[in-house]
């Protein structure tokens, strides 16, 4: 077991098994906290919200790499400055506005399939995308590049959240504390992204933020990927997300 896995295991025992890999960002000047959910406008939100960071951090992020990579590169500095938080730390800021965006699980899974499976035909190469996806293929969890969508869904359903890639892990695991209580005060929806982003801007009192459409997809409607069998599998796998965030197919 490598040191990172040991740290995750220890951290899970102390706080929450899903806390270690959470992506949470505090904008202290505005008393706001964004709790990011992968595959739910995460990159677009981070790109827009970078403008709320201290100016020296903004300048250090002003490079040519995609914003998701820059956040990873500056990870230690963000933690040091208490800009990036662990999930258990959110409740310390009880006077902050805490918000997130969630996504219909059927739609989110199609997006996940396109990014992690369909775009991973050469898992051995050294692209950023392949390095992110490699654990899917390395640990014998039933995933392989270019696998059919129905096989992908079945593999996802058979993978519990504690072993899931964060891109298809249940969304509630990113947003609840160790006792299952929701931490965000405002939960926006990917399907209503622009309107909900406007509400976030009003609450944070910053009206000149623009939400870019990063990594826009040209795929067909997610419902076309499903038959009744696959639809039911996803409904069962993400039952808690569906109930908690009021989703429907």
N, C-alpha and C positions, 0 to 999 in steps of 0.2 A: 504494500500500500504506500503510495507516494505521499509527500508532505502535504500537498493540497487536499487530498482525500482525507488525511488524518485531521487536518484543520476543519474541514467541512463536518466530519463526524463529531468532533468535539464541540464545535459551534452548535450543531443541531441538538446535542444533549443539553447545552446550556440555555438555548433560546428556542429555536424553531428549526426543524430540519430543512425548511425551505427558505430560510433567511439568508443563507450565505451567498447565494447567487442573485439576490434581488438587485434591481437597478432603481435606485431612489435618489432623487436630486432635490436639494434644498436651495431656495433662492431667498437668502436671508434679508436682503434689502426690501423684498416685497412680502415677506412672511408667507411664503408659499412653498409647497412640497409637491413634486410630481412623482408618482409611483408608476413606473413604466411596466407595461405588460408586453412581452414580445409578440410580434405579429399583430399589433393593434395600434397602428400608426406611430409606432415607437420612434422610428428614424425621423419622420416628419416633425413629431413633437419635440424631440431633442434638438433638431435643427432650429426650430422657432425659438425654443426656450433658452438656447445658448445666449440670446440677447439679454437675458435677465441676470446673467452671471457677472461677477466683478470684472471690471474692464481689463485687468491684467490677464485674467483667465480667458476672456474673449479673444484677446490678442494672441494668446498662446494657441488657441484653437483655430486661428485664422490661417489655415494651411490648405493644401490641395487634397488631402486624404478625405475620404467619406467621413461624415461626422461620427458614425458609429465606431469607426476605428480610432478617431481622435479621442473620444471619450475613454476608450480602453487604454490608449497610450498614456493619458494623463490621469489614470485611475488613482494612483497613490497620492498625487497632489490633491485631487478632489477629496479623497478621504481625509487627508491631513487638514484640509481647510473646512471640514465638516460640510462640504457642498454635496458630496456623495455620502449617503447614510446607509446603515444596515436597518433592516425592517424594525427591529426592536427599539431603535432609537427614535422612531417617528413620534411616539407618544410623549417624548420629552418636549416637543414643540406644540403644546396644546392650544396655543393661540395662533397657529399657522393654518392657512387654507390648504387642505390636502386633497389632491385630485388625481384622477386617472382616466384612461380610456380603455374600454373593453370591446370585444368583438364576438359576433355570433360564432359559436364553435364550429358549425358546419363550414362557414366561410373561412374562418381562421385556419382550419385544417387543409383546405384546398390551397391557401396561400403558402402554408408550411410545406405541403407536398411539392409545389412549384419551385420553392427556393432550396429545399433540402434534398429532394430526390431528382426532380427533372433537370435541375441545373448542375447535377453532380455526376455527370457521366465519366469524368476522369478524376476519381477520388485520389489518385496517387499524385496528381500534380501539386504545385506549391501555391495555388491561388488562395486568397483569403477565404473565399467561399468554401473551398475544399477542406481547409484546416478547421473551419468551424464545424463542418459536418462530419468529419472523420470519426468522432466517437460513436456516431450512429452505426457505422459499418464495422467498427473495430471490436465491439464487445458482444457480438453474436446475438443481437437483439431482434433479428428477423428483418432488418432493413438492408436494402441494396440499391445502388444507383439505378435509376430508370425503371424501377419496379412499377407494376400497374397500380392504379389508385386504389382498387379494392384490396389488394394485398397490403398496401401501405396502411389503410384504415384498420385492417385486422391486426397488423403489427402494433399500431398505436394503442388499440384497445387492450391488447395483451401486455402492455408495458405500464406498470403502476407509476404514479406520479413521482415516487421517490427515485425512480430510475429514468424518468422521462427527460429527453432533451427539453430545455426550457421553452423552445418554440412551440411545443405542443403539450406542455404541462398545463394542468388545469389553472385557469386564471385566478380563481379564488386563493390559490396558494401564494400568489404574489401580493395579495391585498388584505389578508386577514392576519391577526396576531395569533399567538400560540393557543388561545382559547376560542379561535374561530370567529372573532369579532372583526367586522370590516373597519379598516383604518381610514380610507378616503371619505371625505365629506361630500365630494361631488364625483359622480361616476358618469362620464360621458360615453357615448356609443360611437363606434366606428361608422356605423350606418348613418349617423347624424353628426358627422365629425365637424363640419364647418360651423354649424349652429352651436354645438356644444363648446367649440373652441372660442366662439364669441362670448359665451357665458363665462368661461374661464378668464378671458381677458378683462371682462367687466369686474369680476371678483378680485383679480389681482391689481386692477386699476392701471393697466397698461394697454392702451388702445391702438398702438401703432404696430403691434406684432402681426406678422404675416405667416400663415401656415403653408409651407411649400408642399407640393405633391411629389415627395421623394419615392423612388422605386415604384412608380405607377405601373399597374399591370394592365395588359390588354386581354386578359382571360375572359371567357364567357361566364355567364351567371353561375355561381357556385352550385346552385341546385341541379344543374345539368350533370354534375359529376356523380350524383347519388341515385341509387334505386332504393326501394323501401327497406331492404336488408341493411344496406350501409347507413341509411338514415337512422335506423333504429340503433345500430351499434354506437354511433356517435352520441345519440340521445342518452344512451345508458352510460357511456364512458364519461360524459360531461354533465351528468345529471345535476350536480351541485351548482355548476356555473349557470346552467339553464334556469334553475329555480331562483338562484340568488340575484341574477341580473335580468331576469324576465325575457329570456330569448325564446324564439320559436323558429322553426324551419322556414 
